[in-house]
Amino acid sequence: MIMPPVKKAGGTGPASRSGLPDALFPDFNEMMRQLQEFPRSLIGLSYYYLRKDDDRISLCRILPSAGSIFFHEVVDHRNQGIAEDDLEDAIDTDTGIYFLAGYYPVSAQIETKLRKYLGIA
């Protein structure tokens, strides 16, 4: 079940999307395996990564459950103090860690901002 996009009042920010993993990932088991191998992706109880579609970069969050994906959402990065430049820099400095095309790890700078926003040391 995919929830319909939510429009942000008074702005044109990225729409929040969430749903079950099978509708959002070409191979969600492989994505989860890759996220678990990259420690920077785990922030609090969730895994974070970036996804690039055409000219749009999205910050995504996965809440795992028993080694699989329980919940997935596209996060409005601006609410966490993450700028468009932060997302672009993370894509530009990617070393090719993920094997799935269009998926990228969060950078150290994004990790720091998320930890600060979430109150995690």
Secondary structure, 3 states (H helix, E strand, C coil): CECCCECCCCCCCCCECEECHHHCCCCHHHHHHHHHCCHHHEECCEEEEEEEECCEEEEEEEEEECCEEEEEEEECHHHHCCCHHHHHHHHHCCCCCCCCCCEEECCHHHHHHHHHHHCCC
